[in-house]
Amino acid sequence: MADERDTVWTAEDVYDERISPLMSQIIAICKEHQIPMAATFQFENSEENGPGFCTTILPFPRACEKLVRVANVMRPEQPIVLAETTTTQPDGSKRISIRRVS
């Protein structure tokens, strides 16, 4: 019997359209107030690359040791390079897009 974790799937569009905008807000608030945080989402399991994750870690100096340990476990096994683009809409709202460049 096949393990469901081996199933190929993607929800990258859901992450990009619904979760990423919320995370952008959360990250901005955490940066503004120097709130340590760690969050990770698995958005796919592709045949080519295996599981795909979006992980954000903000271990500001005040982070407790437990958060630092969690963050270390969540770090990607292979480093990747991301590009962040901020677009200002005509109504003044901003959209932050993050994409993998390597």
VOKOLGU-227855 format. One record per residue: residue number from 1; chain; y, x, z of N, C-alpha, C in turn. Coordinates in Angstrom, 3 decimals, decimal comma, m for minus. Layout:
! residues N
{NUM A {Y X Z} {Y X Z} {Y X Z}}
...
This chain:
! residues 102
{1 A {m1,183 0,849 0,000} {0,000 0,000 0,000} {1,244 0,892 0,000}}
{2 A {2,164 0,607 m0,906} {3,369 1,426 m1,039} {4,319 1,201 0,135}}
{3 A {4,962 2,267 0,542} {5,959 2,205 1,609} {7,268 1,709 0,991}}
{4 A {7,888 0,712 1,597} {9,137 0,152 1,066} {10,233 1,206 0,967}}
{5 A {10,169 2,251 1,791} {11,181 3,312 1,730} {11,112 4,089 0,427}}
{6 A {9,988 3,972 m0,313} {9,832 4,669 m1,591} {10,348 3,840 m2,769}}
{7 A {10,723 2,595 m2,530} {11,220 1,718 m3,588} {12,547 2,240 m4,132}}
{8 A {12,688 2,223 m5,446} {13,942 2,621 m6,086} {14,880 1,416 m6,045}}
{9 A {16,083 1,636 m5,560} {17,073 0,552 m5,445} {18,468 1,138 m5,382}}
{10 A {19,456 0,300 m5,619} {20,841 0,725 m5,448} {21,696 m0,468 m5,013}}
{11 A {22,643 m0,170 m4,168} {23,669 m1,124 m3,753} {25,011 m0,398 m3,767}}
{12 A {25,113 0,614 m4,638} {26,337 1,412 m4,705} {27,537 0,545 m5,039}}
{13 A {27,356 m0,437 m5,927} {28,475 m1,313 m6,280} {28,947 m2,126 m5,079}}
{14 A {28,010 m2,573 m4,250} {28,375 m3,316 m3,037} {29,133 m2,397 m2,078}}
{15 A {28,618 m1,171 m1,921} {29,313 m0,218 m1,059} {30,732 0,021 m1,578}}
{16 A {30,846 0,322 m2,879} {32,153 0,641 m3,468} {33,145 m0,519 m3,361}}
{17 A {32,670 m1,727 m3,620} {33,571 m2,883 m3,669} {33,878 m3,496 m2,303}}
{18 A {32,898 m3,462 m1,386} {33,093 m4,208 m0,140} {33,198 m3,335 1,102}}
{19 A {32,408 m2,291 1,166} {32,395 m1,470 2,382} {33,448 m0,368 2,327}}
{20 A {33,558 0,306 1,193} {34,493 1,421 1,075} {35,934 1,053 1,426}}
{21 A {36,447 m0,095 0,961} {37,821 m0,445 1,355} {37,977 m0,605 2,872}}
{22 A {36,973 m1,159 3,511} {37,028 m1,299 4,972} {36,958 0,065 5,647}}
{23 A {36,083 0,928 5,143} {35,977 2,277 5,711} {37,278 3,046 5,537}}
{24 A {37,940 2,859 4,415} {39,229 3,535 4,207} {40,222 3,144 5,297}}
{25 A {40,230 1,866 5,646} {41,113 1,395 6,715} {40,712 2,001 8,059}}
{26 A {39,418 1,996 8,340} {38,912 2,538 9,605} {39,231 4,032 9,709}}
{27 A {38,995 4,754 8,633} {39,267 6,200 8,634} {40,749 6,463 8,864}}
{28 A {41,614 5,709 8,207} {43,066 5,896 8,390} {43,476 5,642 9,838}}
{29 A {42,929 4,595 10,441} {43,246 4,288 11,847} {42,740 5,404 12,755}}
{30 A {41,516 5,860 12,515} {40,956 6,935 13,340} {41,767 8,218 13,203}}
{31 A {42,186 8,537 11,990} {43,018 9,733 11,792} {44,354 9,587 12,505}}
{32 A {44,965 8,419 12,383} {46,269 8,180 12,998} {46,232 8,353 14,511}}
{33 A {45,133 7,910 15,122} {45,030 7,936 16,589} {44,076 9,015 17,102}}
{34 A {43,607 9,893 16,175} {42,702 10,994 16,546} {41,459 10,469 17,274}}
{35 A {40,871 9,388 16,739} {39,662 8,796 17,320} {38,451 9,414 16,639}}
{36 A {37,615 10,115 17,381} {36,409 10,690 16,786} {35,480 9,570 16,313}}
{37 A {34,827 9,788 15,162} {33,893 8,791 14,668} {32,872 9,423 13,747}}
{38 A {31,748 8,727 13,600} {30,712 9,121 12,656} {30,081 7,849 12,116}}
{39 A {29,979 7,758 10,799} {29,363 6,599 10,158} {28,618 7,072 8,923}}
{40 A {27,459 6,478 8,679} {26,713 6,809 7,469} {26,083 5,551 6,910}}
{41 A {26,049 5,485 5,595} {25,467 4,349 4,887} {24,543 4,895 3,812}}
{42 A {23,346 4,347 3,708} {22,483 4,670 2,579} {22,712 3,575 1,556}}
{43 A {23,260 3,942 0,401} {23,592 2,945 m0,603} {22,601 2,903 m1,759}}
{44 A {21,649 3,830 m1,794} {20,653 3,807 m2,869} {19,453 4,683 m2,543}}
{45 A {18,418 4,490 m3,332} {17,276 5,388 m3,369} {16,921 5,498 m4,844}}
{46 A {17,430 6,540 m5,500} {17,252 6,668 m6,954} {16,050 7,553 m7,274}}
{47 A {15,491 7,316 m8,467} {14,374 8,146 m8,918} {14,812 9,592 m9,089}}
{48 A {16,013 9,777 m9,626} {16,502 11,114 m9,952} {16,900 11,928 m8,724}}
{49 A {17,668 11,312 m7,807} {18,237 12,068 m6,679} {17,702 11,668 m5,305}}
{50 A {16,871 10,669 m5,241} {16,384 10,217 m3,933} {17,444 9,384 m3,231}}
{51 A {17,442 9,401 m1,910} {18,401 8,564 m1,188} {19,841 9,056 m1,360}}
{52 A {20,751 8,102 m1,510} {22,178 8,417 m1,612} {22,887 7,909 m0,372}}
{53 A {23,700 8,746 0,205} {24,408 8,405 1,432} {25,911 8,584 1,259}}
{54 A {26,660 7,812 1,999} {28,081 8,052 2,168} {28,281 8,241 3,664}}
{55 A {28,691 9,418 4,043} {28,819 9,773 5,453} {30,233 10,251 5,733}}
{56 A {30,797 9,727 6,797} {32,118 10,155 7,236} {32,008 10,624 8,677}}
{57 A {32,525 11,806 8,919} {32,509 12,375 10,267} {33,916 12,880 10,574}}
{58 A {34,484 12,396 11,655} {35,790 12,870 12,122} {35,616 13,343 13,566}}
{59 A {35,157 14,578 13,740} {34,884 15,075 15,097} {36,110 15,746 15,711}}
{60 A {37,163 14,966 15,913} {38,360 15,540 16,506} {38,004 16,273 17,791}}
{61 A {38,853 17,196 18,243} {38,531 18,012 19,413} {38,086 17,230 20,650}}
{62 A {38,507 15,987 20,769} {38,128 15,213 21,964} {36,757 14,558 21,867}}
{63 A {36,034 14,764 20,754} {34,708 14,154 20,598} {33,749 14,664 21,667}}
{64 A {32,983 13,757 22,244} {32,001 14,147 23,256} {30,814 14,828 22,576}}
{65 A {30,034 15,530 23,342} {28,892 16,274 22,817} {27,891 15,355 22,123}}
{66 A {27,709 14,143 22,627} {26,768 13,201 22,011} {27,194 12,869 20,577}}
{67 A {28,488 12,622 20,356} {28,966 12,325 19,006} {28,790 13,542 18,099}}
{68 A {29,029 14,709 18,622} {28,856 15,935 17,830} {27,386 16,083 17,419}}
{69 A {26,454 15,790 18,326} {25,018 15,862 17,992} {24,661 14,848 16,917}}
{70 A {25,160 13,617 17,067} {24,915 12,577 16,064} {25,471 13,019 14,711}}
{71 A {26,667 13,533 14,700} {27,304 13,978 13,459} {26,499 15,082 12,791}}
{72 A {25,967 16,002 13,568} {25,165 17,095 13,001} {23,889 16,568 12,349}}
{73 A {23,283 15,551 12,926} {22,076 14,955 12,345} {22,419 14,226 11,048}}
{74 A {23,600 13,625 10,990} {24,006 12,830 9,834} {24,518 13,664 8,666}}
{75 A {24,847 14,903 8,884} {25,414 15,729 7,809} {24,441 15,796 6,624}}
{76 A {24,975 15,812 5,394} {24,105 15,928 4,216} {23,322 17,234 4,253}}
{77 A {22,087 17,175 3,742} {21,269 18,386 3,682} {21,835 19,374 2,678}}
{78 A {22,395 18,858 1,584} {23,022 19,706 0,587} {24,505 19,368 0,545}}
{79 A {25,353 20,360 0,679} {26,791 20,069 0,625} {27,175 19,514 m0,742}}
{80 A {28,127 18,599 m0,738} {28,645 18,027 m1,966} {30,167 18,096 m1,930}}
{81 A {30,774 17,971 m3,081} {32,230 17,980 m3,170} {32,677 16,571 m3,544}}
{82 A {33,660 16,068 m2,803} {34,193 14,738 m3,062} {35,663 14,840 m3,434}}
{83 A {36,103 13,925 m4,270} {37,520 13,838 m4,621} {38,044 12,499 m4,132}}
{84 A {39,165 12,529 m3,445} {39,798 11,303 m2,954} {41,065 11,061 m3,754}}
{85 A {41,209 9,834 m4,275} {42,387 9,462 m5,055} {43,024 8,236 m4,410}}
{86 A {44,327 8,298 m4,182} {45,059 7,155 m3,651} {45,908 6,569 m4,768}}
{87 A {45,716 5,281 m5,024} {46,464 4,583 m6,064} {47,337 3,523 m5,414}}
{88 A {48,627 3,551 m5,713} {49,540 2,536 m5,198} {49,645 1,415 m6,220}}
{89 A {49,335 0,197 m5,786} {49,382 m0,983 m6,645} {50,831 m1,460 m6,776}}
{90 A {51,133 m2,278 m7,797} {52,504 m2,800 m7,980} {53,029 m3,557 m6,757}}
{91 A {52,127 m4,182 m5,986} {52,570 m4,922 m4,803} {52,782 m4,020 m3,584}}
{92 A {52,576 m2,706 m3,759} {52,784 m1,750 m2,671} {51,521 m1,409 m1,903}}
{93 A {50,450 m2,186 m2,102} {49,198 m1,877 m1,410} {48,592 m0,618 m2,021}}
{94 A {47,733 0,025 m1,254} {47,119 1,267 m1,709} {45,611 1,112 m1,754}}
{95 A {45,017 1,770 m2,722} {43,564 1,797 m2,850} {43,144 3,255 m2,845}}
{96 A {42,204 3,583 m1,975} {41,686 4,938 m1,897} {40,298 4,946 m2,525}}
{97 A {40,111 5,805 m3,509} {38,823 5,946 m4,181} {38,279 7,329 m3,885}}
{98 A {36,998 7,367 m3,576} {36,338 8,648 m3,303} {35,165 8,754 m4,253}}
{99 A {35,072 9,891 m4,957} {33,970 10,074 m5,898} {33,377 11,460 m5,749}}
{100 A {32,121 11,552 m6,082} {31,410 12,818 m6,047} {31,737 13,597 m7,305}}
{101 A {32,082 14,870 m7,152} {32,414 15,681 m8,312} {31,439 16,821 m8,542}}
{102 A {30,453 16,955 m7,716} {29,422 17,973 m7,979} {28,090 17,499 m7,487}}
